[in-house]
């Protein structure tokens, strides 16, 4: 467990550095294509990338909440959910996180934040409707395990940085298309246009790979940690089975937030298992079944 937490902290730093480098490289390329590259441009993009990463470190969880439509609650608003999270926090030795509810019939939940002292957990109304108390406890234990393991810091940073990569890629396409129209006047090199098109395609793909890397194995670990925390693996298994049988896309969808949820909130696509940020639920159930004796 401690090795996993240390690895998550290191990976967060590496991820931040890697994305700064990628953002700066893309920015410089876009400036070159637009005929505006100089030393000040390079410095400007570097400063922008660093400032953006710092802002995301502190604000990404709130941005994610806004994008999912989650609303903060107090104990009086939903005693059942609040009490479950409160009791689990005490058991796990964690500070009480903020609790949110998303008005959405799709059963799902997520956790976010930069550390356990600045964390939040959220559940959809659909999840609250279909789960009994033991199953809901297992799901919230799963989310609090992400908090304790510092998965939230990593996935929250990925969310913020992936959002920016998508924005930059969109700008790249627009600049490339504009440059192609001007290329007849030799204002823009066709090779440069090809480079920016390639970058605009590769950047989102790199972002997706980053999401997959920080999510799949951590879902298995959070499932096991939840079973250990509750001492009742059957609760986690039953909850996963309900998530599988009642699966539906959420009303507010954004690929950047996918890795934060307990199950994918997006519509199923071809090659879903290959490119999804989540392992198949049946495999997660299988691992829990095989490891029951450890809990």
HUZI-V79769 format. One record per residue. RES is the residue in three letters. OMEGA is omega in radians with two decimals (* if undefined). Layout:
# HUZI-V79769
{{RES & OMEGA} {RES & OMEGA}}
This chain:
# HUZI-V79769
{{UNK & -3.12} {UNK & 3.08} {UNK & 3.13} {UNK & 3.12} {UNK & 3.12} {UNK & 3.12} {UNK & 3.12} {UNK & 3.12} {UNK & 3.11} {UNK & -3.10} {UNK & 3.10} {UNK & 3.12} {UNK & 3.13} {UNK & 3.14} {UNK & 3.14} {UNK & 3.13} {UNK & -3.13} {UNK & -3.14} {UNK & 3.06} {UNK & 3.14} {UNK & -3.12} {UNK & 3.14} {UNK & 3.14} {UNK & -3.13} {UNK & 3.13} {UNK & 3.14} {UNK & 3.13} {UNK & 3.13} {UNK & 3.12} {UNK & 3.11} {UNK & 3.11} {UNK & 3.14} {UNK & -3.09} {UNK & 3.11} {UNK & -3.08} {UNK & -3.08} {UNK & 2.98} {UNK & -3.10} {UNK & 3.13} {UNK & 3.09} {UNK & 3.13} {UNK & 3.12} {UNK & -3.13} {UNK & 3.12} {UNK & 3.12} {UNK & 3.13} {UNK & 3.13} {UNK & -3.10} {UNK & -3.13} {UNK & 3.13} {UNK & -3.14} {UNK & -3.14} {UNK & 3.13} {UNK & 3.12} {UNK & 3.14} {UNK & 3.14} {UNK & -3.09} {UNK & -2.98} {UNK & -3.01} {UNK & -3.10} {UNK & 3.12} {UNK & 3.09} {UNK & 3.12} {UNK & 3.10} {UNK & -3.13} {UNK & -3.11} {UNK & 3.14} {UNK & -3.14} {UNK & -3.12} {UNK & 3.13} {UNK & -3.14} {UNK & 3.13} {UNK & 2.97} {UNK & -3.08} {UNK & -3.09} {UNK & -3.10} {UNK & 3.10} {UNK & -3.07} {UNK & -3.10} {UNK & -3.12} {UNK & -3.08} {UNK & -3.13} {UNK & 3.12} {UNK & 3.14} {UNK & -3.13} {UNK & -3.14} {UNK & 3.12} {UNK & 3.12} {UNK & 3.10} {UNK & -3.14} {UNK & -3.10} {UNK & -3.10} {UNK & -3.11} {UNK & 3.00} {UNK & 3.11} {UNK & 3.11} {UNK & 2.97} {UNK & -3.09} {UNK & -3.11} {UNK & 3.02} {UNK & 3.09} {UNK & 3.13} {UNK & -3.07} {UNK & -3.12} {UNK & 3.12} {UNK & 3.14} {UNK & -3.13} {UNK & 3.13} {UNK & 3.06} {UNK & 3.04} {UNK & -3.14} {UNK & -3.14} {UNK & -3.13} {UNK & 3.08} {UNK & -3.10} {UNK & 3.14} {UNK & -3.13} {UNK & -3.05} {UNK & 3.07} {UNK & 3.03} {UNK & -3.11} {UNK & 3.09} {UNK & 3.09} {UNK & 3.06} {UNK & 3.10} {UNK & 3.10} {UNK & -3.13} {UNK & -3.10} {UNK & -2.99} {UNK & -3.07} {UNK & 2.96} {UNK & -3.03} {UNK & -3.13} {UNK & 3.14} {UNK & 3.11} {UNK & 3.08} {UNK & 3.13} {UNK & 3.14} {UNK & 3.13} {UNK & 3.05} {UNK & 3.07} {UNK & -3.12} {UNK & 3.10} {UNK & 3.05} {UNK & 3.04} {UNK & 3.12} {UNK & -3.08} {UNK & -3.12} {UNK & -3.10} {UNK & 3.01} {UNK & -3.07} {UNK & 3.14} {UNK & -3.10} {UNK & -3.11} {UNK & 3.11} {UNK & 3.10} {UNK & 3.10} {UNK & 3.12} {UNK & -3.09} {UNK & -3.09} {UNK & 3.09} {UNK & 3.11} {UNK & -3.14} {UNK & 3.13} {UNK & 3.11} {UNK & 3.13} {UNK & 3.14} {UNK & 3.13} {UNK & 3.12} {UNK & 3.09} {UNK & 3.14} {UNK & 3.11} {UNK & -3.09} {UNK & 3.13} {UNK & -3.13} {UNK & -3.14} {UNK & 3.09} {UNK & 3.13} {UNK & 3.13} {UNK & 3.14} {UNK & -3.13} {UNK & -2.99} {UNK & 3.14} {UNK & 3.10} {UNK & 3.12} {UNK & 3.08} {UNK & -3.08} {UNK & 3.12} {UNK & 3.08} {UNK & 3.11} {UNK & 3.13} {UNK & 3.12} {UNK & 3.12} {UNK & 3.13} {UNK & -3.11} {UNK & 3.07} {UNK & 3.13} {UNK & 3.13} {UNK & -3.12} {UNK & 3.09} {UNK & -3.07} {UNK & -3.06} {UNK & 3.11} {UNK & 3.12} {UNK & 3.08} {UNK & 3.13} {UNK & 3.12} {UNK & 3.12} {UNK & 3.11} {UNK & 3.10} {UNK & -3.12} {UNK & -3.07} {UNK & -3.08} {UNK & -3.02} {UNK & -2.90} {UNK & -3.11} {UNK & 3.14} {UNK & 3.06} {UNK & 3.08} {UNK & -3.11} {UNK & 3.14} {UNK & 3.06} {UNK & -3.13} {UNK & 3.13} {UNK & 3.11} {UNK & 3.11} {UNK & 3.12} {UNK & -3.11} {UNK & -3.11} {UNK & -3.06} {UNK & -3.09} {UNK & -3.11} {UNK & 3.13} {UNK & 3.11} {UNK & 3.12} {UNK & 3.12} {UNK & 3.13} {UNK & 3.13} {UNK & 3.12} {UNK & 3.11} {UNK & 3.10} {UNK & 3.10} {UNK & 3.14} {UNK & -3.07} {UNK & -3.13} {UNK & -3.05} {UNK & 3.03} {UNK & -3.14} {UNK & 3.09} {UNK & -3.09} {UNK & 3.08} {UNK & -3.06} {UNK & 3.03} {UNK & -3.12} {UNK & -3.11} {UNK & -3.11} {UNK & -3.01} {UNK & -3.03} {UNK & -3.07} {UNK & -3.02} {UNK & 3.14} {UNK & 3.00} {UNK & -3.02} {UNK & 3.12} {UNK & -3.05} {UNK & 3.05} {UNK & 3.14} {UNK & 3.14} {UNK & 3.04} {UNK & -3.08} {UNK & -3.06} {UNK & -3.10} {UNK & -3.10} {UNK & -3.03} {UNK & 3.12} {UNK & 3.08} {UNK & -3.08} {UNK & 3.02} {UNK & 3.11} {UNK & -3.10} {UNK & -3.14} {UNK & 3.10} {UNK & 3.09} {UNK & 3.09} {UNK & -3.13} {UNK & 3.13} {UNK & 3.12} {UNK & 3.13} {UNK & -3.11} {UNK & -3.09} {UNK & -3.09} {UNK & -3.06} {UNK & -3.12} {UNK & -3.08} {UNK & *}}
